[in-house]
Amino acid sequence: MTFGPASQLGVALFEETPPLERTPGSTQEELETMIRAVYRQVLGNAYVMESERAIVPESQFKRGELSVREFVRAIAKSDLYRSRFFDTSPRYRFIELNFKHFLGRTPDGLEEMRGHSTILDTQGFEAEIDSYLDSDEYQTAYGENIVPYYRGYKTQAGRNMVGFTHLFAVLRGASSSDLKGSLSGKSPVLNKYAIQEIPLPVIPPSGGAVGDGWSFQDTSVGSQARLGAGAGEEGKVFRIEVTGYGSPGKVNRVSKFRRSNQVYFVPFNQLSQAYQRIHKQGGVISSITPV
């Protein structure tokens, strides 16, 4: 099941679109739909020009010489995939995108990240791609003839909630793109969060107004503010993540914040005042955790 309303979390389209499976009676129109779906999934919803399409593998797929899985492999090992995600991205960004594109989820902790990093070091790019497509998990989830799809946003038996929250950080709705439109650019979105298995706030994709949803971007040291030197008489200090800062009131007014998200460390006895100030400034509190 999906956690929360799919329409608010940006996964409504994925929920409403059934998996695509090639069957012996698939029509040419259905095969074309599958080809477009493979490009969309494997390339992270990035636009593909006609000149970039894999014409030979497409023809082989239509003639039945390639299964869906082998067509996915052909696109994944193409110069197009390599140039967009391997040659231009840091190692851990490449790995987290591979998990997303081929298994429909995010890396499950340090061991998975380390394992795939080792494959890259010792065997190279193509072996890294094969490690996903030849895995038992891929076969169980998609088999030979189902187009891979995102499944990590659904709760699953035997899996913790960390990876579940991580997928919402790398999957920002059906209109987002892994090539462009990511707040992180080419930098890893998860990195330390995946390695240390730290959950992230689940925040809806960006919208046009407060309440429509906002994308939380990891904060740098420069964006952090400390209110109070430490714990007050009441005890703990709390970490408040705030996102959605924008220009209050008229459209042409400019927010005083250089970044749309901030992190504050607030003693317990100052929480109430912090709430009031943040909301007055137009911020949306995404999470509050004790330090």
Secondary structure, DSSP 8 states (H G I E B T S, - for coil): -BSS-HHHHT-HHHHHS---B--TT--HHHHHHHHHHHHHHHTTT----GGGS-HHHHHHHHTTSS-HHHHHHHHHTSHHHIIIIISSS-HHHHHHHHIIIIISS---SHHHHHHHHHHHHHT-HHHHHHHHHTSHHHHHHTTTTB-----TTB--TT--HHHHHHHHHH---TT--SSSS-TTTTS-SSTHHHHTT----------SSTTS--------GGGEEE-SSS--TT--EEEEEEE-----SSTT---S-SSS-EEEEEEGGGHHHHHHHHHHTT-EEEEEEE-
